[in-house]
Amino acid sequence: MAIIVLDRDGVINQQTSDHITSLDEWVPVPGSIEAMADLSRAGYQLAIATNQDGLALGLLDLDDLEAIHARLRTLVEDAGGEVAGIFYCPHGDADNCRCRKPRTGLLDVIEAEFDTSLHGCYMVGDRLKDLQVALAKGCKPALVKTGCGSDTLQQLIDEPDERLADTAVFDDLAAFADYLLQG
């Protein structure tokens, strides 16, 4: 079964501030839950890889994060799909850990958990670090314009990176799912 790796904030849910700190602040991007369910029903395993430095900064605790992830899973299940796994980095930039994107630690854990290589799988994100980690693991980077995606696209236009020249760009996660399922 093919895996699709998704960033969370800005891809699945709206990015309303620097940090989503509670369940009340967690609001799905319109169409994202249905897109995830459609991809899951089509046979894709969905793995979420998300930096959550709000934990290190004390802006939310593990119970808050687990409540957000439980809601995400429930919404996808209610739509007829499944989230295969949610993987997060709890560290801040200063911690210099190997799991904080754009480093590959989270994707390494996903490979170990599913006993497979992510080479050639899609990694969908809205930030440059999502695209960079995709390249580092041999994934196909996909950029959505939700969250910080429009700013990231402008950055790629202003400062072209030859390695990211073939990055697929979509309006949102629903457009990515439509492309993959109809393409």
NORPE-V168217 format. One record per pair of residues at least 6 apart in sequence whose C-alpha atoms are under 8 Angstrom apart, sorted by the first residue. I is the first residue (numbers start at 1). J is the second residue. D is the distance in Angstrom with one decimal. If there is no record, write none. Layout:
BEGIN
i->{I I}
j->{J J}
d->{D D}
END
This chain:
BEGIN
i->{1 1 1 2 2 2 2 3 3 3 3 3 3 3 4 4 4 4 4 4 4 4 5 5 5 5 5 5 5 5 6 6 6 6 6 6 6 6 7 7 7 7 7 7 7 7 8 8 8 8 9 9 9 9 10 10 10 10 10 10 10 11 11 11 11 11 11 11 11 11 11 12 12 12 12 12 13 13 13 13 13 14 14 14 14 14 14 15 15 16 19 19 20 20 21 21 21 21 21 22 22 22 22 23 23 23 26 29 31 31 32 32 32 33 33 33 34 34 34 35 35 35 35 36 36 36 36 36 36 37 37 37 37 37 37 38 38 38 39 39 39 39 39 40 40 40 40 41 41 42 45 45 45 46 46 46 46 47 47 47 47 47 47 48 48 48 48 48 49 49 49 49 49 50 50 50 50 50 51 51 51 51 51 51 52 52 52 52 52 53 53 53 53 53 54 54 54 55 55 55 55 56 56 56 57 69 73 73 76 76 77 87 87 87 88 89 89 89 91 91 92 93 98 98 99 99 100 101 101 101 102 102 102 102 103 104 104 104 107 107 111 111 118 118 118 119 119 119 119 120 120 120 121 121 121 122 122 122 122 122 123 123 123 123 123 123 123 124 124 124 124 124 124 125 125 125 125 125 125 126 126 126 126 126 126 126 126 126 127 127 127 127 128 130 131 131 131 131 134 134 135 135 140 141 141 141 142 142 142 142 143 143 143 143 143 143 144 144 144 144 144 144 144 145 145 145 145 145 145 146 146 170}
j->{43 44 45 43 44 45 121 44 45 46 47 118 121 122 44 45 46 47 121 122 123 124 46 47 48 49 121 122 123 124 12 46 47 48 49 123 124 125 48 49 50 123 124 125 126 130 48 49 50 125 15 20 50 147 29 125 126 146 147 148 149 29 32 124 125 126 144 146 147 172 173 28 29 32 33 173 26 27 28 29 32 26 27 28 29 146 147 147 148 25 54 59 26 54 54 59 60 64 65 60 64 65 68 64 67 68 68 146 173 174 172 173 174 75 76 79 76 79 174 173 174 177 178 46 76 81 82 83 177 76 77 79 80 81 82 80 81 177 45 46 81 177 181 46 81 82 83 80 81 181 82 83 84 82 83 84 85 83 84 85 86 87 110 83 85 86 87 88 86 87 88 106 107 86 87 88 89 101 88 89 90 91 100 101 88 89 90 91 92 89 90 91 92 93 60 90 92 61 62 90 91 90 91 92 92 86 82 83 82 83 83 106 109 110 106 99 100 106 97 100 100 100 104 105 105 106 106 129 130 133 129 130 132 133 133 133 136 137 118 137 117 118 137 138 139 137 138 139 140 138 139 140 138 139 140 134 139 140 141 142 130 131 134 139 140 141 142 130 131 141 142 143 144 131 141 142 143 144 149 143 144 145 146 147 148 149 150 152 143 148 149 152 152 141 141 142 143 164 140 141 141 163 167 164 167 168 167 168 169 170 149 153 167 168 169 170 150 169 170 171 172 173 176 151 153 169 170 171 172 171 172 176}
d->{6.4 6.0 6.6 7.3 5.2 6.1 7.0 5.6 4.6 5.9 6.9 7.2 6.1 7.5 6.6 6.2 5.2 6.2 6.0 5.2 6.1 7.7 6.1 4.8 5.6 6.6 7.6 6.2 4.6 6.2 7.9 7.2 6.2 4.7 6.0 5.8 4.9 6.3 5.7 5.3 5.4 7.7 6.2 5.1 7.5 7.2 6.4 6.9 5.7 7.9 5.6 7.9 7.5 7.1 7.7 7.7 6.1 5.7 3.6 6.4 7.6 7.2 7.6 7.6 6.1 6.2 6.8 6.2 6.4 7.1 6.4 5.8 5.8 5.5 7.2 7.2 6.4 5.3 3.8 4.8 7.6 7.2 5.7 5.8 5.2 7.6 6.1 5.2 7.7 7.8 6.2 7.8 6.3 7.8 7.1 6.0 5.1 7.1 7.8 7.0 5.7 7.4 7.1 6.8 6.5 5.2 6.8 7.9 7.4 5.6 7.7 5.5 5.7 6.7 5.6 7.3 7.1 6.2 7.5 6.5 4.9 5.7 7.9 7.5 6.7 6.8 7.9 8.0 7.6 5.6 7.3 5.8 5.6 3.9 6.6 7.8 6.8 7.4 7.9 7.9 7.7 6.4 7.4 6.8 5.1 5.9 7.6 7.2 5.8 7.6 7.8 7.0 5.7 7.4 5.2 5.3 6.8 6.6 5.7 4.8 5.8 7.4 7.3 8.0 6.3 4.7 5.9 7.9 6.3 4.9 5.7 6.3 7.2 7.9 6.4 4.8 6.4 7.9 5.6 4.8 6.7 7.7 6.0 6.6 6.2 5.6 5.1 6.9 8.0 7.0 5.2 5.0 4.7 7.7 5.9 7.4 7.8 5.7 7.1 5.5 7.1 6.0 5.3 5.7 7.2 7.7 6.9 6.1 5.9 7.1 7.9 6.5 8.0 7.5 6.9 5.7 5.5 7.1 7.0 7.0 7.9 7.7 6.7 5.1 3.8 5.0 7.2 5.9 6.7 6.3 4.6 6.3 5.8 4.7 6.1 5.9 7.0 6.9 7.7 7.5 5.5 6.4 6.8 7.0 6.2 6.3 4.6 5.0 8.0 6.0 4.7 5.8 7.9 5.0 5.8 7.8 5.6 4.6 5.9 6.7 7.4 7.4 5.7 6.1 6.0 5.1 6.0 7.3 7.8 6.2 4.7 5.9 7.1 6.7 7.7 6.4 5.3 6.2 7.6 5.5 5.4 6.5 6.7 6.2 5.4 4.1 7.9 6.9 7.7 6.1 6.0 5.7 6.1 7.7 5.2 7.1 7.3 7.5 6.3 5.4 6.8 7.9 7.4 7.9 5.5 6.8 5.7 4.8 5.9 7.5 6.5 7.9 6.9 6.2 4.8 6.2 7.8 5.8 4.8 5.5 4.9 6.5 7.8 8.0 7.5 7.4 6.3 5.0 5.9 6.8 5.7 5.8}
END
